[in-house]
Amino acid sequence: MNLSATLLLAFGMSMDAFAASIGKGATLHKPKFSEALRTGLIFGIIETLTPLIGWGLGMLASHFVLEWNHWIAFVLLVFLGGRMIVEGVRGDDDAEEIAPNRHGFWLLVTTAIATSLDAMAVGVGLAFLQVSIVTTALAIGCATLIMSTLGMMIGRFIGPLLGKRAEILGGIVLMGIGSQILWSHFAG
């Protein structure tokens, strides 16, 4: 795979994390760049690891991984999105509540895993090609770091405009990503 194909793949794989990061940034109270970078690092590291895991699984049992990865991503994203929607609706009752300054580590890890399962599937596919999986995985991780950090900062500006509806919108985005993953599996 040449450099331009690797970069296109890397930024394509980072789009789910970018969309989720916008929602995460919008639900925080004026997230600082350090929080955006922290989110970007968590998303980027996980997005680097999942194609490597997928590549390893592809060498062992690609049929099983490809058969179930879309369902796992769908369930995780719908669960996380539903949780965000419920929290957003509950928050409307208490208008005095201030948005948190940062997201919990495990919430970010879970979201990152859910949005990176497509990268695992790509890793499975790359197991059958003559590519440098480490270089490709690092490119995907770096692109995700950049896009997730940028997404959090974009969310910082969208959040105040939307108020508590930002959490509801973020939940809808996560559910939409999960549905898109499932749809793309069945559509083709």
N, C-alpha and C positions, 0 to 999 in steps of 0.2 A: 504494500500500500504506500503510495507516495505522500509527500508532505501535505499537499492540498486536500487529499482525501482524508488523511488523518485529522486535520484541523476541522474539516466539515463534520466529520463523525463526532469529534470532541465537542464542538459547540452544539450540534444537534442533540447529543446526549445530555447536555447541561440545561436544556430548555425547561424540563419539568422542575428541576431544582430552582431555576430562575423564577418561574411562576409561583412556586411555593414560598420562595424567599420574599417576594413582594407581599404576599399575604402575611407572612410572619412579621415583616417590618411594619406593616400597617397596623398590626395589633399591639405594638409596643408603644410606650410613651417616649417619643423622640429618641429612637435608638442612636447611639453614638457609633462612630466608625469602628471602634474596637469591638462592639457587639456584632456589627455587620461582618467584620473580618472573622470573628469567632464562628459565626454561623457559616460563612464561606469556607472556613477551614474544616469544620465538621462535615459539611456537605461534600467538599472536595476530597477529603480523605476517604470517605465511604464510597464516593463515586470512582475513586482510583482502585479501591479494593474489589468492588463488585465485578468488574470485567475480568479481573484476575481469578476470582472465585468461579465465575462462569466459565472461563477458559479451562480451569482445572476440572470442573464438573463436565464440561464438554468432552474432555478427554476420557472421562469415566462413564457418564450416563446422560448424554445430551437429550435423549428422548424424554426422560422423566422431567428434566428441568424445563424444557421448552413446553411441555404439556401443562405445567402448573404455574409458571412464573406470573402469567397475566392474572390469574385468580388471586394469588398472594398479594400482588400489588394492588389490585382492585379492593380487596377486603381491608387492607391496611389503610389505604387512602380514604375510603368511604368511612371507616371508623374514625380516623383522625379528623376528617372534614365534618362529620356529624357531631363530634365532640366540640369542635370550634363553633359550629352553628348553635348548639345548645348553650355554650358559654356566652355567645354573643346575644342570644335572646334573653338569657337570665340577666345579663349585664344591663339590659335596657330598663329593668325594674329599679336599678340603683344607679341613677345618673351621676351621683357623686363619686363613684368608684373610679380610681385612677388606673390607667393601663400599666402593666408591669414594665420594668426597665429592661428585662431580659427574659428569654425563654429558658426553661430547664434543659439541662444537658440531654437527658434521656428522651425528652419530647423532640428535640432537634435530631437526635440519632435515629429515632423511629421514623420521623418524616423523611430523613435522608435515605434510609434504607428503602422505604416505600417508593420514593421517587427514583431510586437507582436500580431497581430490579430490571428495567429495560436494558441497562448497561450490562447486567449479568447475562441477559439473553444474548446481547451482542458478543460478549466474551465467549459464550458457547459457540456462536457462529464463527468467531475468529479462530477457534481451536482447529478448524478444518482448513484454514488458509495459511499461507506462508507470510505471517506478519510478526513483528516484534511486539508481543503482547505487553511487555513492560513499558515500552515507549508509548504505545497506544493508550494504555491505562493511565500513564502519567499525563498525557495530553488531555484525556477526558477529565481527570481530576483537576488539572490546572484551569481548564475552561470552566468547570463547575465552580471552583473557588472564585474566579473572577465574576461569573454571572450571578452567583448567589450573593456575593458581597454587594454587587451593583443592585440586585433585586431588593435587598434589605434597605438600601439607601433610597431607592425609588419608593418603597413602602413607607418610609419615614415621612415623605411628603404627601402621600395618598392618605395615610392614616388620619391626620387631623381633619381632612376634608370629609371623611366618611364617619368618623366617630366610632361608636361601638358596632356600627354596621360593617366596619372593616373586618372584624372577626367572622361575621356571618359570610361576607364576601370571600374571605380566605378559605373558609370551610367549603363553600361552593366550588372554588377553584380546585381544591384538593379532590373533592368528589368528582369534578369534571375530568381531572387528569386520570383518576382511576377508571372512570367510564370510558375515556378515550383509549386507554391501554387495552381494556377489555374489547372495545369495539374494533380496534385495529387488528387484534388477534383474530376475531371472527370474520372481519371483512377481507382480510387478505394477507 
